[in-house]
Amino acid sequence: MTGREFGRRGMLAMPWLLPAAAPAVAQGIAAALQVGETATLRLEAGERRELLLPLQAGDYVAGLLTRGTDPLVEGPGLDLLAPGSEAPLRRLAIPGGGPLSFQFVAPAEGAYRLRLFAGAAAEAGLGITRILPRAQQVAPDPALAPLDSPRLQALRQALRDGADAASEMTRFWAEIARQGAPLIEKRADGQGAWVSFLWRGAATRNVRLSGGPSRDLPPLARMPGTDLWFLTVAVPPGTRLTYQLAPDVPELPEEAEAWRGAVPATAQADPLNPHPWWPADPRRDRYTSSSVLELEDAPASPWLARRPGVAEGQVWRRRFTSPTLGNTRLLALYSPAAAAQAPLPLLVMFDGDAYLDIVPTPTILDNLIAAGEIPPVAALFVGNGPGDARDRELPPNPRFAAALVEEMLPWARAQLRLTENPAQVVIGGASYGGIAAAFAAFRHPEVFGNVLSQSGSYGWSPEGAPPEWLIEHYASSARLPLRFYLEAGSFERGRPGRVSLVDSNRHMAMVLRARGYPLTHREWASGHDYIAWRATLALGLQTLFRA
């Protein structure tokens, strides 16, 4: 293990955990950036570069930031600066790697600046793909919504009965400021709560909910004669999720649902909600953060926080190039603090960056091991390749499964004494990572004996094939020596005409049971969301490692 390839946990952390970059050493402003042009810039460590972008009030702007593919070199971030201001108006991209599309809406006329900032020397390409003036945007239809909230019903009735609107609204917004949003009211039937997502804006044209209990980006409705926008939904007990609100979403003219692609232009954390999803990340602003909704009876997640007196395992990271795949990714290897007398059981997790930091898997393992909930285990975190590699490699891909078994696992075994017994190897992930785990075990049951799937994308199929391709393969094949932990969120329902993720997970569970596989199948009141996966990962680990 070389010092350039490995380090103790935290020494090569994700971008939002790294120390702040050094003060900028240089700054330059280039000519105005035009639609269809791409500026290629080389930035030195700590340098900032700016490009001018003249805009009119209400312009919808879409662009693309391209960055390097080295998983251990942090690419530059991107800020939008208002005319005449040195303070960022909003953050369009946090530092990281790979290409990233961005959108925003200009609040006023003027010469805006796009500022690239780099913590390390890097190249970047910055292009504007579209500018749509407000005059060419479609006027939104007024949203209608049922008024199921008792508190909002009372407010509307008071206004209808002739109460002074200004006084009523002042009192209402003071109440929300004290208790925070969204407005949560227990249902009289005891079946969860009414949750009202709120937005305050007298001049707002439309508001949509992004995330939360619906994947359909539903609109909020305006209470007539007020500055209150609302959407009330019924949620079951135990709900835990994140969401954003998107005011004044540009209505694009080319097709009925083109606005969906424009929602990120204005989506942001709920300004009335005091519980941000990224409370410890100073490099995120309201546009790159979201808000948390967590009912008081949401399942406990006692393994996430570091516990006093619990020994900390080590995490080493390495830049790994795969001859089979022809690309480079980050691999990380966790070894437990407890001394092992025998080869260590192994956990393999896809989306390795996320399962190191968004989901604090090393801390979860430390706590579970110290409490005797699981034996000492090692863990291999498999990062994603550059660009669109995740979308190509994680959905069932025999070449990727072969690279995992023939290249990445041998590397891990060369570093630590790991078991060769597939019954002691768990492979897991979320979304595409969940189906990737189930496919890798299907192809290589001699290596992987356990599958931990969080919201696996089992509706996936190759182009031209019917949905649920992998489920059909499990259904039509002889039973393999595998055990499964499957979970999904009850809010993970597809849009009309698309396969529902929660339903495809139910179908997968039904097929596995029918074929005689040992299976634990759980559903939670959550969405397609890391805030749910981080809370329940320990249950999957306990289920598969403790047996």
Residue pairs with C-beta under 8 A, 6 or more apart in sequence:
1 316
1 415
5 316
5 317
5 318
5 319
6 316
6 317
6 318
7 316
7 317
8 314
8 315
8 316
9 312
9 313
9 314
9 315
9 362
10 17
10 315
12 72
12 317
13 357
14 353
14 356
14 357
15 74
15 94
15 95
15 96
15 283
16 94
16 278
16 281
16 283
16 284
16 357
17 357
18 74
18 119
20 282
21 45
21 46
21 95
21 117
21 118
21 119
22 45
22 46
22 119
23 46
24 46
24 47
24 48
24 117
25 44
25 45
25 46
25 47
26 44
26 47
26 48
27 47
27 48
27 49
27 50
28 49
28 50
29 50
29 51
29 52
29 113
30 39
30 41
30 49
30 50
30 51
30 52
31 51
31 52
32 51
32 52
32 53
32 54
32 111
33 39
33 51
33 52
33 53
33 114
33 126
33 127
33 128
34 128
35 128
35 129
35 130
35 131
36 127
36 128
36 129
37 127
37 128
38 64
38 66
38 125
38 126
38 127
39 51
39 125
39 126
39 127
40 123
40 124
40 125
41 49
41 116
41 123
41 124
41 125
41 126
42 121
42 122
42 123
43 49
43 76
43 116
43 117
43 118
43 121
43 122
43 123
43 124
44 118
44 121
45 118
45 119
45 120
45 121
46 118
46 119
47 117
47 118
48 115
48 116
48 117
48 118
49 115
49 116
50 81
50 113
50 114
50 115
50 116
51 113
51 114
51 116
51 126
52 111
52 112
52 113
53 61
53 111
53 112
53 113
53 114
53 128
54 110
54 111
54 112
55 61
55 106
55 109
55 110
55 111
55 112
55 131
56 106
56 109
56 133
56 134
57 106
57 107
57 108
57 109
57 134
58 105
58 106
58 133
58 134
58 137
59 105
59 106
59 131
59 132
59 133
59 134
60 103
60 104
60 105
60 130
60 131
60 132
60 134
60 137
60 250
60 252
60 262
60 265
61 103
61 104
61 105
61 106
61 128
61 130
61 131
61 265
62 101
62 102
62 103
62 128
62 129
62 130
62 131
62 262
62 265
63 92
63 101
63 102
63 103
63 114
63 126
63 127
63 128
63 129
64 99
64 100
64 101
64 102
64 125
64 126
64 127
64 129
65 78
65 92
65 93
65 99
65 100
65 101
65 102
65 124
65 125
65 126
66 99
66 124
66 125
66 126
66 127
67 75
67 76
67 96
67 97
67 98
67 99
67 100
67 122
67 123
67 124
68 75
68 97
68 122
68 123
68 124
69 97
69 98
69 327
69 328
69 385
69 386
69 387
70 97
70 319
70 328
71 97
71 319
71 328
71 329
71 330
71 383
71 386
72 317
72 319
72 330
73 97
73 120
73 122
74 95
74 96
74 97
74 119
74 120
74 122
75 95
75 96
75 97
75 98
75 118
75 122
75 124
76 95
76 116
76 117
76 118
76 119
76 122
76 124
77 91
77 93
77 94
77 95
77 96
77 116
77 117
77 118
77 283
78 91
78 92
78 93
78 102
78 114
78 115
78 116
78 117
78 126
79 88
79 89
79 90
79 91
79 92
79 114
79 115
79 117
80 88
80 89
80 90
80 91
80 92
80 104
80 112
80 113
80 114
80 115
81 87
81 88
81 89
81 112
81 113
81 114
81 115
82 89
82 107
82 108
82 110
82 112
83 108
83 110
83 111
83 112
84 110
88 115
88 285
89 107
89 112
90 104
90 285
90 286
90 287
91 283
91 284
91 285
91 287
91 288
92 102
92 104
92 114
92 287
93 100
93 102
94 283
94 284
94 288
95 117
95 118
95 119
95 283
97 386
98 386
98 387
99 387
101 129
102 264
103 261
103 262
103 264
103 265
104 265
104 266
105 248
105 250
105 265
105 266
106 112
114 126
116 124
116 126
118 124
132 250
132 252
134 250
136 253
137 250
137 251
137 252
137 253
138 251
138 252
138 253
139 251
140 205
140 206
140 219
140 249
140 251
142 221
142 222
143 206
143 219
143 220
143 221
143 222
144 221
145 219
145 220
145 221
145 230
145 231
145 232
146 232
147 153
147 156
147 230
147 232
148 194
148 232
148 234
149 183
149 185
149 194
149 196
149 230
149 232
150 185
150 194
151 183
151 185
151 196
152 183
152 196
152 223
152 230
152 232
155 168
155 172
155 223
155 228
156 223
158 168
159 165
159 168
159 223
159 225
159 226
165 225
165 226
169 226
169 227
169 228
172 228
173 200
176 183
176 198
176 272
177 272
180 272
180 273
180 274
180 275
181 197
181 198
181 270
181 272
181 273
182 195
182 196
182 197
182 198
182 270
182 272
182 273
182 293
183 195
183 196
183 198
184 193
184 194
184 195
184 196
184 293
184 295
185 193
185 194
185 195
185 196
186 192
186 193
186 194
187 193
187 194
187 234
191 234
191 236
191 237
192 234
192 235
192 236
192 237
192 239
192 295
192 525
193 234
193 235
193 237
193 239
193 295
194 232
194 233
194 234
195 213
195 232
195 233
195 234
195 235
195 239
195 293
196 230
196 231
196 232
197 209
197 212
197 220
197 230
197 231
197 232
197 233
197 243
197 245
197 270
198 220
198 228
198 229
198 230
198 270
198 272
199 207
199 220
199 228
199 229
199 230
199 245
199 247
199 272
200 227
200 228
200 229
200 272
201 207
201 227
201 229
201 247
202 227
204 222
204 227
204 229
204 247
204 248
205 247
205 248
206 219
206 220
206 247
206 248
206 249
206 251
207 219
207 220
207 229
207 245
207 246
207 247
207 248
207 249
208 217
208 218
208 219
208 220
208 245
208 246
208 249
208 263
209 217
209 218
209 219
209 220
209 231
209 243
209 244
209 245
209 246
210 217
210 243
210 244
210 245
210 246
210 263
210 267
211 241
211 242
211 243
211 244
211 290
211 527
211 529
212 233
212 241
212 242
212 243
212 293
212 491
212 527
213 233
213 235
213 239
213 241
213 491
213 527
214 233
214 491
215 491
215 492
215 493
215 494
215 495
215 527
215 528
216 495
217 246
217 260
217 263
218 231
219 231
220 229
220 230
220 231
220 245
221 229
221 230
221 231
222 228
222 229
223 229
223 230
235 293
235 295
235 525
236 490
236 525
237 295
237 297
237 525
238 295
238 297
238 298
238 299
238 524
238 525
239 293
239 294
239 295
239 298
239 525
239 526
240 292
240 293
240 294
240 295
240 298
240 299
240 524
240 525
240 526
240 531
240 532
240 535
241 292
241 293
241 294
241 489
241 491
241 526
241 527
241 529
241 531
241 532
242 277
242 290
242 291
242 292
242 293
242 527
242 529
242 531
243 270
243 290
243 291
243 293
244 267
244 268
244 269
244 270
244 290
244 291
245 267
245 268
245 269
245 270
246 263
246 264
246 265
246 266
246 267
246 268
247 266
248 266
249 259
249 262
249 263
249 265
249 266
250 259
250 262
250 265
250 266
251 258
251 259
251 262
252 258
252 259
252 261
252 262
267 287
268 286
268 287
268 289
269 276
269 277
269 286
269 287
269 289
269 290
269 291
270 291
271 286
273 291
273 292
273 293
275 291
275 292
275 294
276 289
276 290
276 291
276 292
277 289
277 290
277 291
277 292
277 531
278 284
278 288
278 289
278 290
281 289
292 531
295 525
298 525
298 535
299 524
299 535
299 536
301 534
301 535
301 536
301 538
302 367
303 363
303 364
303 367
303 368
303 538
304 360
304 363
304 364
304 534
304 535
305 363
306 312
306 363
306 366
306 367
307 366
307 367
307 370
310 366
310 367
310 370
311 337
311 338
311 366
311 370
312 337
312 362
312 366
313 334
313 335
313 336
313 337
313 362
313 365
313 366
313 369
314 334
314 335
314 337
315 332
315 333
315 334
315 356
315 362
316 332
316 333
316 335
316 415
317 330
317 331
317 332
317 333
318 330
318 331
318 332
318 333
318 411
319 328
319 329
319 330
320 328
320 329
320 330
320 331
320 407
320 408
320 411
321 327
321 328
322 328
322 329
322 385
322 403
322 407
322 408
323 407
324 399
324 402
324 403
324 406
324 407
325 385
325 389
325 393
325 399
325 400
325 403
327 385
327 386
327 389
328 385
328 386
329 382
329 383
329 384
329 385
329 386
329 389
330 352
330 353
330 381
330 383
331 352
331 380
331 381
331 382
331 383
331 408
331 411
331 412
332 352
332 356
332 380
332 381
332 383
333 378
333 379
333 380
333 381
333 412
333 415
333 416
334 361
334 362
334 365
334 378
334 379
334 380
334 381
335 344
335 378
335 416
336 344
336 365
336 366
336 369
336 376
336 377
336 378
337 366
337 369
338 369
338 370
338 376
339 376
340 376
340 417
342 419
343 417
343 418
343 419
343 420
343 421
344 376
344 377
344 378
344 416
344 417
344 418
344 419
345 375
345 376
345 377
345 378
345 419
345 424
345 425
345 426
345 545
346 377
346 378
346 379
346 380
346 412
346 418
346 419
346 424
346 425
346 426
347 361
347 365
347 377
347 378
347 379
347 380
347 425
347 426
347 427
347 428
347 541
347 545
348 379
348 380
348 382
348 404
348 409
348 425
348 426
348 427
348 428
348 437
348 448
349 355
349 361
349 379
349 380
349 381
349 382
349 427
349 428
349 429
349 433
350 382
350 384
350 394
350 428
350 429
350 430
350 432
350 433
350 436
350 437
351 382
351 383
351 384
351 390
351 429
351 430
351 431
351 433
352 380
352 381
352 382
352 383
352 384
353 381
353 383
353 384
354 430
354 530
355 361
355 381
355 429
356 362
356 381
358 530
358 534
359 530
359 533
359 534
359 537
360 534
361 379
361 381
361 537
362 379
364 537
364 538
364 541
365 374
365 377
365 379
365 541
367 538
368 374
368 538
368 541
368 542
369 375
369 376
369 377
373 538
373 541
373 542
373 546
374 541
374 542
374 545
374 546
375 545
377 545
378 412
378 416
378 418
380 408
380 409
380 412
382 404
382 408
384 390
384 393
384 394
385 393
390 432
391 432
393 399
393 400
393 436
394 400
394 429
394 432
394 433
394 435
394 436
395 432
395 435
395 436
395 457
395 460
396 435
396 436
396 439
396 460
396 462
396 469
396 470
397 436
397 439
398 443
400 436
401 439
401 440
401 443
401 444
404 440
405 440
405 444
405 447
409 447
412 418
419 425
421 449
422 445
422 446
422 447
422 448
422 449
422 481
423 449
423 450
423 481
424 449
425 447
425 448
425 449
425 450
426 448
426 449
426 450
426 451
426 452
426 541
426 544
426 545
427 437
427 440
427 441
427 448
427 450
427 451
427 452
428 434
428 437
428 451
428 452
428 453
428 454
428 485
428 540
429 436
429 437
429 452
429 453
429 454
429 456
430 453
430 454
430 455
430 456
430 530
430 533
431 454
431 455
431 456
431 457
431 528
432 457
432 460
433 454
433 456
434 453
434 454
434 455
434 456
434 457
434 458
434 486
435 453
435 456
435 457
435 458
435 460
435 470
437 448
437 451
437 452
437 453
437 456
438 451
438 453
438 456
438 458
438 470
438 474
438 484
438 508
439 470
440 447
440 448
441 448
441 449
441 450
441 451
441 480
441 482
442 470
442 473
442 474
442 477
442 480
442 482
445 480
445 481
445 482
448 482
449 481
449 482
449 483
450 482
450 483
450 484
450 485
450 544
451 482
451 483
451 484
451 485
451 486
452 485
452 537
452 540
452 541
452 544
453 484
453 485
453 486
453 487
453 505
454 487
454 488
454 532
454 533
454 536
454 537
454 540
455 487
455 488
455 489
455 492
455 501
455 505
455 528
455 532
455 533
456 486
456 488
456 505
456 508
457 501
457 504
458 468
458 470
458 471
458 501
458 504
458 505
458 507
458 508
459 467
459 468
459 494
459 498
459 499
459 500
459 501
459 504
460 467
460 468
460 469
460 470
461 467
461 468
461 469
462 469
466 472
467 499
467 504
468 499
468 504
468 507
468 508
470 508
471 504
471 507
471 508
471 511
474 508
474 511
474 512
474 515
475 511
475 514
475 515
479 515
479 516
479 517
480 517
482 517
483 517
483 518
483 519
483 544
483 547
484 512
484 517
484 518
484 519
484 520
484 521
485 519
485 520
485 522
485 539
485 540
485 543
485 544
486 505
486 508
486 509
486 512
486 519
486 520
486 521
486 522
487 505
487 521
487 522
487 523
487 524
487 536
487 539
487 540
488 501
488 502
488 505
488 506
488 523
488 524
489 502
489 523
489 524
489 525
489 526
489 527
489 528
489 529
489 532
490 502
490 523
490 524
490 525
490 526
491 502
491 525
491 526
491 527
491 528
492 500
492 501
492 502
492 505
492 527
492 528
493 500
493 501
493 502
493 503
494 500
494 501
494 503
501 528
502 523
505 521
505 523
506 521
509 519
509 521
512 519
513 519
520 540
520 543
522 536
522 539
524 532
524 536
526 532
